[in-house]
Amino acid sequence: MPITPDDHDPRAGVTSPHPDVPDSPYYGPPGDHPDDALDAEDGRRGWNREILRLAVPAFGALVAEPLFLLADYAIVGRLGTTALGALGVAGAALTTLVNLCVFLAYGTTAAVARQIGAGNTDRAIKMGIDGLWLAAAIGVLVIVTAWPPAPAIVAAFGASPDLADQAVTYLRISLLGTPSMLIVLAGTGVLRGLQDTITPLAVSVGSFTLNAALNAWFVLGLEWGIAGSAWGTVAAQTAGAAVYLAVVIKSALQLGTPLRPDPAGIRAAGTAGFALLIRTLCLRVVLLVATAVATRMGDDAVAAHAIAFQIWTLLAFALDAIAIAGQAITGRTLGAGDVPATRAATLRMVIWGVGAGVVFGLAVLALRPLVPGVFDADAAVTARLDAVLWPVALLQPVAGVVFVLDGVLIGAGDQRYLAWAGVWTTLAFLPAAMAVVVFGGGLVALWLALGVWMTARLITLGLRARGEAWLVTGA
């Protein structure tokens, strides 16, 4: 439904070939526009509406993504333990790939949103097209480089011969869907930059539904085994990529934007993405080291750590949704040259992050007695989990601020700083993790070490946000 100026929406009165692509050079909230006579309270409500408009659908899309693999597990589980284990091994490799390539979404969001803020809709679409070409190129490169060593990749997980054969089958078929998978990431970034998080939600839900239906048909109906699960996922990813391509191509044709690859634009997208890749690698190193330290404590400890981390990840989806709103809003307001609006939006999102963190922390503490039963944990795991959920809960407000500021700085295009901050905060974590190995302290000590890491991130991001260096305006 189109929004009229009388609705007092932050994008009131704008028009666009894409419903969520504004053409007006102003994108501040109600109360901050020079022609508005609204008071500060109206301005805060305006930012709240804008944050929710972007964050709520983004949260839905984030939650829908893991359901891809969950549907695979539910159906492949009917094939037996070996097939389920093979899916776990191949799925871990593919999940790592997706996590490393998330820069395709984040970098594209920031670049497109900045151009939208500057009123350059055609340029925004062009940068989105560059991101899509980069995603396709990386996808093809992944197929070429990962197909031959697929058995070695699986072997690195220590899989048994029978399990390894099925894992290689799933991995190699799934690799064929890599270009589509990465195009989905880049396409998501394009639409987020265009201030549209509803379409990505619809694509995620549609792809999940198609994935579940095809998996059931291929695996159980046609009896293709684990290969059927892989083909179903590839088909669903391809359908999702086709939707994103159709949306972007339609906008490009309406604007007369060329669709051909632009080497300079693709290089620029790759350069910006490389810094975000470093940031992501640092995050992965911390999480892998934490898992390794927990593993040294024994089976009970690693099981409790895994459950605690699943809870952390679930809550992170909600916090990350606010961060995604931060990426889109920050890029847009800085592109419009509106530093006060950027500051105001950042403050509102930090308040949202802290509030969400406090609520989540209290919820974890309140539900702590029920958690072991949900995961069917035995007595030994329950004892460890009961203790470790305290630091998990206490870190939620810190995580709320960290996630928001991370999203804001990504939206500002401050990738180089984020890369260096990632390196320094990882270096802060490693001695704390080593101290847990040397001096002991169990899972609580390990999560306190993760608290050191989160605090280091809070300091590095907070100091940057307080300064002026990241507030680069214009296109």
MARPA-511337 format. One record per residue (C-alpha): residue number from 1; x, y, z; residue in one letter; chain. Coordinates in Angstrom, 3 decimals. Layout:
BEGIN
{NUM {X Y Z} "A" "A"} ...
end
This chain:
BEGIN
{1 {0.000 0.000 0.000} "M" "A"} {2 {1.518 3.405 -0.936} "P" "A"} {3 {2.287 5.769 1.915} "I" "A"} {4 {1.062 9.336 1.656} "T" "A"} {5 {2.671 12.390 3.249} "P" "A"} {6 {-0.197 12.500 5.734} "D" "A"} {7 {1.065 9.264 7.275} "D" "A"} {8 {4.104 11.166 8.639} "H" "A"} {9 {6.421 8.348 7.506} "D" "A"} {10 {10.173 9.087 7.281} "P" "A"} {11 {9.888 8.495 3.544} "R" "A"} {12 {6.682 10.499 3.082} "A" "A"} {13 {5.978 11.857 -0.365} "G" "A"} {14 {8.709 9.990 -2.241} "V" "A"} {15 {8.205 7.969 -5.407} "T" "A"} {16 {10.269 5.246 -7.011} "S" "A"} {17 {10.271 2.469 -9.588} "P" "A"} {18 {10.713 0.100 -6.636} "H" "A"} {19 {8.123 0.583 -3.875} "P" "A"} {20 {10.819 1.071 -1.249} "D" "A"} {21 {13.268 3.141 -3.298} "V" "A"} {22 {12.881 6.809 -2.396} "P" "A"} {23 {13.855 9.495 -4.903} "D" "A"} {24 {13.729 12.425 -2.502} "S" "A"} {25 {17.095 13.644 -1.157} "P" "A"} {26 {15.714 13.782 2.381} "Y" "A"} {27 {15.171 10.711 4.514} "Y" "A"} {28 {15.183 11.897 8.092} "G" "A"} {29 {12.443 10.957 10.547} "P" "A"} {30 {9.422 13.029 11.454} "P" "A"} {31 {10.468 15.872 13.671} "G" "A"} {32 {13.892 16.338 12.075} "D" "A"} {33 {12.776 17.548 8.647} "H" "A"} {34 {13.283 21.316 8.352} "P" "A"} {35 {9.654 21.729 7.284} "D" "A"} {36 {8.229 19.667 10.161} "D" "A"} {37 {6.775 21.403 13.186} "A" "A"} {38 {6.730 18.224 15.216} "L" "A"} {39 {8.355 18.106 18.615} "D" "A"} {40 {11.196 15.864 19.773} "A" "A"} {41 {8.789 13.212 21.025} "E" "A"} {42 {7.288 12.924 17.543} "D" "A"} {43 {10.815 12.599 16.187} "G" "A"} {44 {11.584 9.742 18.550} "R" "A"} {45 {8.350 8.002 17.605} "R" "A"} {46 {9.271 8.479 13.963} "G" "A"} {47 {12.631 6.800 14.449} "W" "A"} {48 {10.996 4.015 16.434} "N" "A"} {49 {8.579 3.353 13.574} "R" "A"} {50 {11.385 3.411 11.036} "E" "A"} {51 {13.561 1.043 13.065} "I" "A"} {52 {10.675 -1.377 13.540} "L" "A"} {53 {9.697 -1.138 9.869} "R" "A"} {54 {13.136 -2.388 8.884} "L" "A"} {55 {14.046 -4.598 11.836} "A" "A"} {56 {10.922 -6.740 12.250} "V" "A"} {57 {10.925 -8.186 8.707} "P" "A"} {58 {14.711 -8.531 8.889} "A" "A"} {59 {14.330 -10.630 12.032} "F" "A"} {60 {11.834 -12.872 10.272} "G" "A"} {61 {14.226 -13.386 7.373} "A" "A"} {62 {17.130 -14.138 9.707} "L" "A"} {63 {15.107 -16.766 11.545} "V" "A"} {64 {13.876 -18.300 8.277} "A" "A"} {65 {17.391 -18.922 6.957} "E" "A"} {66 {18.398 -21.604 9.513} "P" "A"} {67 {15.140 -23.391 8.745} "L" "A"} {68 {16.647 -24.386 5.387} "F" "A"} {69 {19.061 -26.732 7.116} "L" "A"} {70 {16.542 -27.679 9.811} "L" "A"} {71 {14.139 -28.971 7.149} "A" "A"} {72 {16.971 -30.972 5.627} "D" "A"} {73 {17.776 -32.521 9.015} "Y" "A"} {74 {14.152 -33.479 9.665} "A" "A"} {75 {13.798 -35.268 6.321} "I" "A"} {76 {17.300 -36.728 6.009} "V" "A"} {77 {16.964 -38.096 9.542} "G" "A"} {78 {14.577 -40.681 8.087} "R" "A"} {79 {17.485 -42.097 6.063} "L" "A"} {80 {19.414 -43.120 9.173} "G" "A"} {81 {22.243 -41.965 11.405} "T" "A"} {82 {24.935 -42.095 8.725} "T" "A"} {83 {23.004 -39.849 6.348} "A" "A"} {84 {22.206 -37.429 9.174} "L" "A"} {85 {25.872 -37.269 10.166} "G" "A"} {86 {26.857 -36.693 6.541} "A" "A"} {87 {24.441 -33.782 6.354} "L" "A"} {88 {25.948 -32.373 9.543} "G" "A"} {89 {29.484 -32.467 8.127} "V" "A"} {90 {28.580 -31.036 4.718} "A" "A"} {91 {26.234 -28.516 6.323} "G" "A"} {92 {29.013 -27.259 8.599} "A" "A"} {93 {31.246 -26.607 5.591} "A" "A"} {94 {28.471 -24.799 3.719} "L" "A"} {95 {27.492 -22.749 6.772} "T" "A"} {96 {31.097 -21.596 7.130} "T" "A"} {97 {31.046 -20.493 3.492} "L" "A"} {98 {27.854 -18.493 3.987} "V" "A"} {99 {29.214 -16.823 7.124} "N" "A"} {100 {32.410 -15.821 5.341} "L" "A"} {101 {30.481 -14.379 2.387} "C" "A"} {102 {27.992 -12.360 4.440} "V" "A"} {103 {29.983 -9.279 3.367} "F" "A"} {104 {28.077 -9.538 0.082} "L" "A"} {105 {24.910 -8.557 1.952} "A" "A"} {106 {26.436 -6.063 4.372} "Y" "A"} {107 {28.670 -4.228 1.922} "G" "A"} {108 {25.929 -3.963 -0.693} "T" "A"} {109 {23.441 -2.653 1.865} "T" "A"} {110 {25.765 0.182 2.867} "A" "A"} {111 {26.701 1.139 -0.696} "A" "A"} {112 {23.145 1.120 -2.031} "V" "A"} {113 {21.677 2.936 0.991} "A" "A"} {114 {24.244 5.738 0.681} "R" "A"} {115 {23.317 6.337 -2.945} "Q" "A"} {116 {19.624 6.297 -2.052} "I" "A"} {117 {20.266 8.915 0.607} "G" "A"} {118 {22.061 11.082 -1.940} "A" "A"} {119 {19.085 10.811 -4.287} "G" "A"} {120 {21.020 8.736 -6.852} "N" "A"} {121 {18.552 5.909 -7.378} "T" "A"} {122 {20.072 4.858 -10.703} "D" "A"} {123 {23.540 4.762 -9.161} "R" "A"} {124 {22.175 2.740 -6.242} "A" "A"} {125 {20.789 0.120 -8.624} "I" "A"} {126 {24.092 0.097 -10.532} "K" "A"} {127 {26.046 -0.606 -7.351} "M" "A"} {128 {23.570 -3.337 -6.521} "G" "A"} {129 {24.166 -4.898 -9.933} "I" "A"} {130 {27.928 -4.773 -9.318} "D" "A"} {131 {27.361 -6.634 -6.051} "G" "A"} {132 {25.304 -9.292 -7.823} "L" "A"} {133 {28.003 -9.812 -10.461} "W" "A"} {134 {30.604 -10.119 -7.694} "L" "A"} {135 {28.447 -12.713 -5.935} "A" "A"} {136 {28.030 -14.740 -9.125} "A" "A"} {137 {31.770 -14.616 -9.830} "A" "A"} {138 {32.667 -15.748 -6.312} "I" "A"} {139 {30.078 -18.522 -6.578} "G" "A"} {140 {31.613 -19.885 -9.768} "V" "A"} {141 {35.086 -19.613 -8.228} "L" "A"} {142 {33.915 -21.607 -5.201} "V" "A"} {143 {32.598 -24.387 -7.439} "I" "A"} {144 {35.844 -24.596 -9.399} "V" "A"} {145 {38.092 -24.543 -6.336} "T" "A"} {146 {36.016 -26.584 -3.855} "A" "A"} {147 {34.706 -29.379 -6.085} "W" "A"} {148 {38.024 -31.283 -6.503} "P" "A"} {149 {39.054 -31.183 -2.803} "P" "A"} {150 {35.551 -31.998 -1.498} "A" "A"} {151 {36.727 -35.406 -0.167} "P" "A"} {152 {39.622 -33.718 1.649} "A" "A"} {153 {37.278 -31.110 3.141} "I" "A"} {154 {35.037 -33.854 4.490} "V" "A"} {155 {38.031 -35.878 5.723} "A" "A"} {156 {39.155 -32.871 7.776} "A" "A"} {157 {36.080 -33.443 9.955} "F" "A"} {158 {37.257 -36.984 10.742} "G" "A"} {159 {34.256 -38.665 9.107} "A" "A"} {160 {34.044 -42.452 8.737} "S" "A"} {161 {34.252 -43.857 5.161} "P" "A"} {162 {30.504 -44.502 4.780} "D" "A"} {163 {29.591 -41.144 6.230} "L" "A"} {164 {32.270 -39.402 4.159} "A" "A"} {165 {30.908 -40.780 0.879} "D" "A"} {166 {27.462 -39.377 1.556} "Q" "A"} {167 {28.860 -36.081 2.832} "A" "A"} {168 {30.899 -35.627 -0.362} "V" "A"} {169 {27.786 -36.327 -2.431} "T" "A"} {170 {25.772 -33.703 -0.553} "Y" "A"} {171 {28.603 -31.172 -0.582} "L" "A"} {172 {29.345 -31.441 -4.292} "R" "A"} {173 {25.715 -31.129 -5.327} "I" "A"} {174 {25.222 -28.208 -2.943} "S" "A"} {175 {28.266 -26.461 -4.402} "L" "A"} {176 {26.352 -26.156 -7.675} "L" "A"} {177 {23.958 -23.856 -5.848} "G" "A"} {178 {26.720 -21.598 -4.530} "T" "A"} {179 {26.253 -18.859 -7.162} "P" "A"} {180 {22.537 -18.742 -6.360} "S" "A"} {181 {23.213 -18.776 -2.621} "M" "A"} {182 {25.605 -15.836 -2.902} "L" "A"} {183 {23.308 -13.952 -5.278} "I" "A"} {184 {20.637 -14.269 -2.588} "V" "A"} {185 {23.044 -12.668 -0.097} "L" "A"} {186 {23.881 -9.802 -2.457} "A" "A"} {187 {20.251 -9.391 -3.514} "G" "A"} {188 {19.232 -9.185 0.126} "T" "A"} {189 {21.795 -6.419 0.557} "G" "A"} {190 {20.455 -4.530 -2.462} "V" "A"} {191 {16.897 -4.514 -1.167} "L" "A"} {192 {17.943 -3.645 2.375} "R" "A"} {193 {19.855 -0.716 0.927} "G" "A"} {194 {16.675 0.277 -0.900} "L" "A"} {195 {15.027 0.327 2.566} "Q" "A"} {196 {13.022 -2.822 1.800} "D" "A"} {197 {13.252 -5.698 4.280} "T" "A"} {198 {9.802 -7.109 3.505} "I" "A"} {199 {10.742 -8.605 0.130} "T" "A"} {200 {13.735 -10.507 1.608} "P" "A"} {201 {11.387 -11.887 4.262} "L" "A"} {202 {8.945 -13.058 1.596} "A" "A"} {203 {11.759 -14.632 -0.420} "V" "A"} {204 {13.132 -16.406 2.660} "S" "A"} {205 {9.750 -17.818 3.654} "V" "A"} {206 {8.961 -18.837 0.074} "G" "A"} {207 {12.341 -20.475 -0.398} "S" "A"} {208 {12.019 -22.337 2.901} "F" "A"} {209 {8.600 -23.650 1.949} "T" "A"} {210 {9.815 -24.754 -1.483} "L" "A"} {211 {12.913 -26.315 0.053} "N" "A"} {212 {10.857 -28.389 2.498} "A" "A"} {213 {8.445 -29.551 -0.199} "A" "A"} {214 {11.178 -30.504 -2.672} "L" "A"} {215 {13.216 -32.278 -0.009} "N" "A"} {216 {10.239 -34.381 0.995} "A" "A"} {217 {9.499 -35.218 -2.634} "W" "A"} {218 {13.060 -35.963 -3.728} "F" "A"} {219 {14.148 -37.845 -0.600} "V" "A"} {220 {10.989 -39.667 0.442} "L" "A"} {221 {8.953 -39.710 -2.754} "G" "A"} {222 {11.564 -40.297 -5.456} "L" "A"} {223 {13.951 -41.994 -3.008} "E" "A"} {224 {17.018 -40.096 -4.180} "W" "A"} {225 {18.600 -40.337 -0.741} "G" "A"} {226 {20.829 -37.575 0.570} "I" "A"} {227 {21.416 -36.385 -2.996} "A" "A"} {228 {17.717 -35.532 -3.189} "G" "A"} {229 {18.047 -33.270 -0.165} "S" "A"} {230 {20.938 -31.434 -1.789} "A" "A"} {231 {19.084 -31.022 -5.086} "W" "A"} {232 {16.019 -29.705 -3.281} "G" "A"} {233 {18.083 -27.066 -1.513} "T" "A"} {234 {19.844 -26.063 -4.742} "V" "A"} {235 {16.489 -25.668 -6.490} "A" "A"} {236 {15.089 -23.533 -3.664} "A" "A"} {237 {18.196 -21.333 -3.616} "Q" "A"} {238 {17.996 -20.909 -7.385} "T" "A"} {239 {14.358 -19.858 -7.139} "A" "A"} {240 {15.238 -17.297 -4.459} "G" "A"} {241 {18.082 -15.915 -6.560} "A" "A"} {242 {15.738 -15.638 -9.551} "A" "A"} {243 {13.331 -13.480 -7.532} "V" "A"} {244 {16.092 -11.081 -6.475} "Y" "A"} {245 {17.420 -10.864 -10.017} "L" "A"} {246 {13.928 -10.158 -11.342} "A" "A"} {247 {13.368 -7.341 -8.834} "V" "A"} {248 {16.728 -5.687 -9.531} "V" "A"} {249 {16.513 -6.134 -13.311} "I" "A"} {250 {13.006 -4.633 -13.351} "K" "A"} {251 {14.236 -1.541 -11.489} "S" "A"} {252 {17.290 -1.299 -13.756} "A" "A"} {253 {15.172 -1.429 -16.918} "L" "A"} {254 {12.821 1.248 -15.589} "Q" "A"} {255 {15.769 3.513 -14.807} "L" "A"} {256 {17.768 2.661 -17.927} "G" "A"} {257 {20.607 1.323 -15.785} "T" "A"} {258 {22.957 -0.993 -17.711} "P" "A"} {259 {23.003 -4.628 -16.604} "L" "A"} {260 {26.425 -5.512 -17.992} "R" "A"} {261 {29.284 -6.122 -15.540} "P" "A"} {262 {31.406 -3.091 -14.696} "D" "A"} {263 {34.945 -4.266 -13.799} "P" "A"} {264 {35.695 -1.084 -11.847} "A" "A"} {265 {32.467 -1.333 -9.867} "G" "A"} {266 {32.987 -5.025 -9.153} "I" "A"} {267 {36.540 -4.323 -7.953} "R" "A"} {268 {35.262 -1.559 -5.675} "A" "A"} {269 {32.652 -3.902 -4.210} "A" "A"} {270 {35.307 -6.570 -3.717} "G" "A"} {271 {37.685 -4.141 -2.019} "T" "A"} {272 {35.018 -3.014 0.442} "A" "A"} {273 {34.007 -6.613 0.987} "G" "A"} {274 {37.548 -7.731 1.788} "F" "A"} {275 {37.661 -5.594 4.937} "A" "A"} {276 {34.344 -7.061 6.063} "L" "A"} {277 {35.720 -10.526 5.315} "L" "A"} {278 {38.584 -9.846 7.749} "I" "A"} {279 {36.040 -8.759 10.356} "R" "A"} {280 {34.034 -11.943 9.831} "T" "A"} {281 {37.131 -14.143 9.958} "L" "A"} {282 {38.020 -12.633 13.325} "C" "A"} {283 {34.550 -13.457 14.638} "L" "A"} {284 {34.860 -17.034 13.397} "R" "A"} {285 {38.288 -17.445 15.019} "V" "A"} {286 {36.913 -16.390 18.401} "V" "A"} {287 {33.961 -18.774 18.189} "L" "A"} {288 {36.099 -21.687 16.994} "L" "A"} {289 {38.655 -21.129 19.761} "V" "A"} {290 {35.855 -20.996 22.332} "A" "A"} {291 {34.477 -24.308 21.054} "T" "A"} {292 {37.954 -25.850 21.125} "A" "A"} {293 {38.479 -24.747 24.737} "V" "A"} {294 {35.076 -26.155 25.725} "A" "A"} {295 {35.908 -29.434 23.986} "T" "A"} {296 {39.010 -29.833 26.155} "R" "A"} {297 {36.748 -29.794 29.214} "M" "A"} {298 {34.951 -33.002 28.225} "G" "A"} {299 {31.731 -34.137 26.589} "D" "A"} {300 {29.442 -32.652 29.233} "D" "A"} {301 {31.094 -29.267 28.956} "A" "A"} {302 {31.030 -29.108 25.166} "V" "A"} {303 {27.359 -30.173 25.163} "A" "A"} {304 {26.447 -27.439 27.656} "A" "A"} {305 {28.504 -24.916 25.684} "H" "A"} {306 {26.717 -25.908 22.474} "A" "A"} {307 {23.309 -25.363 24.081} "I" "A"} {308 {24.372 -22.024 25.561} "A" "A"} {309 {25.698 -20.943 22.182} "F" "A"} {310 {22.438 -21.926 20.459} "Q" "A"} {311 {20.575 -19.684 22.905} "I" "A"} {312 {23.086 -16.896 22.271} "W" "A"} {313 {22.626 -17.305 18.508} "T" "A"} {314 {18.838 -17.201 18.729} "L" "A"} {315 {18.944 -13.962 20.715} "L" "A"} {316 {21.576 -12.611 18.333} "A" "A"} {317 {19.076 -12.857 15.466} "F" "A"} {318 {16.852 -10.279 17.159} "A" "A"} {319 {19.782 -7.987 17.948} "L" "A"} {320 {21.159 -8.418 14.440} "D" "A"} {321 {17.807 -7.300 13.037} "A" "A"} {322 {18.315 -3.925 14.734} "I" "A"} {323 {21.844 -3.870 13.322} "A" "A"} {324 {20.453 -4.428 9.819} "I" "A"} {325 {18.141 -1.460 10.330} "A" "A"} {326 {21.262 0.429 11.404} "G" "A"} {327 {23.058 -0.450 8.172} "Q" "A"} {328 {20.183 0.775 6.018} "A" "A"} {329 {19.361 3.927 7.987} "I" "A"} {330 {22.973 5.033 8.515} "T" "A"} {331 {23.923 4.640 4.866} "G" "A"} {332 {20.816 6.542 3.823} "R" "A"} {333 {21.167 9.477 6.232} "T" "A"} {334 {24.896 9.907 5.602} "L" "A"} {335 {24.262 9.762 1.868} "G" "A"} {336 {21.755 12.572 2.379} "A" "A"} {337 {24.447 14.543 4.238} "G" "A"} {338 {22.389 14.615 7.434} "D" "A"} {339 {24.784 14.057 10.334} "V" "A"} {340 {22.277 15.108 13.041} "P" "A"} {341 {19.784 12.538 11.734} "A" "A"} {342 {22.527 9.903 11.749} "T" "A"} {343 {23.386 10.708 15.349} "R" "A"} {344 {19.722 10.710 16.381} "A" "A"} {345 {19.037 7.388 14.676} "A" "A"} {346 {22.146 5.834 16.210} "T" "A"} {347 {21.081 6.911 19.689} "L" "A"} {348 {17.597 5.475 19.210} "R" "A"} {349 {18.994 2.165 17.963} "M" "A"} {350 {21.454 1.949 20.851} "V" "A"} {351 {18.543 2.479 23.239} "I" "A"} {352 {16.668 -0.288 21.433} "W" "A"} {353 {19.733 -2.522 21.646} "G" "A"} {354 {20.177 -1.965 25.374} "V" "A"} {355 {16.467 -2.447 26.026} "G" "A"} {356 {16.329 -5.647 24.010} "A" "A"} {357 {19.477 -6.898 25.739} "G" "A"} {358 {18.023 -6.288 29.195} "V" "A"} {359 {14.774 -8.051 28.261} "V" "A"} {360 {16.639 -10.997 26.747} "F" "A"} {361 {18.939 -11.271 29.747} "G" "A"} {362 {16.031 -11.329 32.175} "L" "A"} {363 {14.251 -13.881 29.981} "A" "A"} {364 {17.281 -16.181 30.021} "V" "A"} {365 {17.449 -16.009 33.808} "L" "A"} {366 {13.709 -16.545 34.200} "A" "A"} {367 {13.638 -19.512 31.821} "L" "A"} {368 {16.913 -20.988 33.047} "R" "A"} {369 {15.232 -23.886 34.920} "P" "A"} {370 {13.335 -24.899 31.761} "L" "A"} {371 {16.217 -24.836 29.275} "V" "A"} {372 {17.749 -28.268 30.058} "P" "A"} {373 {14.411 -29.982 29.490} "G" "A"} {374 {13.977 -28.344 26.087} "V" "A"} {375 {17.305 -29.787 24.958} "F" "A"} {376 {16.835 -33.096 26.807} "D" "A"} {377 {20.078 -32.515 28.749} "A" "A"} {378 {21.208 -35.072 31.329} "D" "A"} {379 {22.100 -34.199 34.924} "A" "A"} {380 {25.785 -33.493 34.276} "A" "A"} {381 {25.071 -31.201 31.326} "V" "A"} {382 {22.253 -29.507 33.239} "T" "A"} {383 {24.579 -28.620 36.121} "A" "A"} {384 {27.083 -26.970 33.785} "R" "A"} {385 {24.367 -25.256 31.758} "L" "A"} {386 {22.689 -23.824 34.845} "D" "A"} {387 {25.907 -22.042 35.769} "A" "A"} {388 {26.896 -20.827 32.304} "V" "A"} {389 {23.515 -19.241 31.548} "L" "A"} {390 {24.325 -16.503 34.077} "W" "A"} {391 {27.131 -14.941 32.000} "P" "A"} {392 {25.064 -15.536 28.847} "V" "A"} {393 {22.275 -13.457 30.387} "A" "A"} {394 {24.531 -10.743 31.795} "L" "A"} {395 {26.226 -10.206 28.429} "L" "A"} {396 {22.979 -9.512 26.563} "Q" "A"} {397 {22.867 -5.715 27.161} "P" "A"} {398 {26.508 -5.473 26.068} "V" "A"} {399 {25.702 -7.528 22.980} "A" "A"} {400 {22.765 -5.235 22.235} "G" "A"} {401 {25.011 -2.177 21.996} "V" "A"} {402 {27.782 -4.036 20.151} "V" "A"} {403 {25.455 -5.401 17.479} "F" "A"} {404 {23.843 -2.013 16.889} "V" "A"} {405 {27.112 -0.088 16.626} "L" "A"} {406 {28.568 -2.765 14.378} "D" "A"} {407 {25.600 -2.322 12.034} "G" "A"} {408 {25.810 1.469 12.168} "V" "A"} {409 {29.504 1.498 11.254} "L" "A"} {410 {28.942 -1.033 8.468} "I" "A"} {411 {26.213 1.245 7.127} "G" "A"} {412 {28.633 4.155 7.305} "A" "A"} {413 {31.112 2.263 5.128} "G" "A"} {414 {33.667 2.162 7.949} "D" "A"} {415 {34.880 -1.299 6.942} "Q" "A"} {416 {38.607 -0.728 7.397} "R" "A"} {417 {38.144 0.312 11.001} "Y" "A"} {418 {35.917 -2.688 11.644} "L" "A"} {419 {38.580 -4.993 10.215} "A" "A"} {420 {41.276 -3.584 12.500} "W" "A"} {421 {38.887 -3.564 15.460} "A" "A"} {422 {38.192 -7.230 14.753} "G" "A"} {423 {41.889 -8.018 14.880} "V" "A"} {424 {42.467 -6.136 18.142} "W" "A"} {425 {39.430 -7.577 19.911} "T" "A"} {426 {40.437 -11.087 18.849} "T" "A"} {427 {43.876 -10.470 20.317} "L" "A"} {428 {42.168 -9.368 23.535} "A" "A"} {429 {40.196 -12.618 23.667} "F" "A"} {430 {42.999 -15.093 22.977} "L" "A"} {431 {44.963 -14.502 26.241} "P" "A"} {432 {41.719 -14.765 28.221} "A" "A"} {433 {40.910 -18.065 26.505} "A" "A"} {434 {44.433 -19.324 27.138} "M" "A"} {435 {44.080 -18.430 30.813} "A" "A"} {436 {41.012 -20.674 30.987} "V" "A"} {437 {43.043 -23.540 29.511} "V" "A"} {438 {45.963 -22.998 31.897} "V" "A"} {439 {44.196 -22.076 35.123} "F" "A"} {440 {40.813 -23.746 34.654} "G" "A"} {441 {37.520 -22.321 35.803} "G" "A"} {442 {35.208 -24.325 33.575} "G" "A"} {443 {32.553 -23.022 31.241} "L" "A"} {444 {31.791 -19.993 33.381} "V" "A"} {445 {35.394 -18.856 33.001} "A" "A"} {446 {35.209 -19.481 29.246} "L" "A"} {447 {32.103 -17.343 28.913} "W" "A"} {448 {33.725 -14.662 31.035} "L" "A"} {449 {36.562 -14.753 28.495} "A" "A"} {450 {33.935 -14.232 25.807} "L" "A"} {451 {32.748 -11.352 27.977} "G" "A"} {452 {36.242 -9.853 27.713} "V" "A"} {453 {35.924 -10.095 23.944} "W" "A"} {454 {32.474 -8.473 23.915} "M" "A"} {455 {33.676 -5.713 26.223} "T" "A"} {456 {36.643 -5.076 23.932} "A" "A"} {457 {34.227 -4.814 21.015} "R" "A"} {458 {32.039 -2.436 23.031} "L" "A"} {459 {35.030 -0.189 23.732} "I" "A"} {460 {36.400 -0.152 20.182} "T" "A"} {461 {33.004 0.416 18.572} "L" "A"} {462 {31.832 2.864 21.228} "G" "A"} {463 {34.923 5.053 20.931} "L" "A"} {464 {34.579 5.096 17.162} "R" "A"} {465 {30.890 5.992 17.321} "A" "A"} {466 {31.614 8.882 19.719} "R" "A"} {467 {34.078 10.367 17.253} "G" "A"} {468 {33.566 12.077 13.905} "E" "A"} {469 {35.793 10.069 11.549} "A" "A"} {470 {33.037 7.663 10.479} "W" "A"} {471 {30.536 10.414 9.671} "L" "A"} {472 {31.491 10.715 6.006} "V" "A"} {473 {28.604 12.304 4.117} "T" "A"} {474 {27.486 12.290 0.504} "G" "A"} {475 {27.682 9.658 -2.194} "A" "A"} 
end
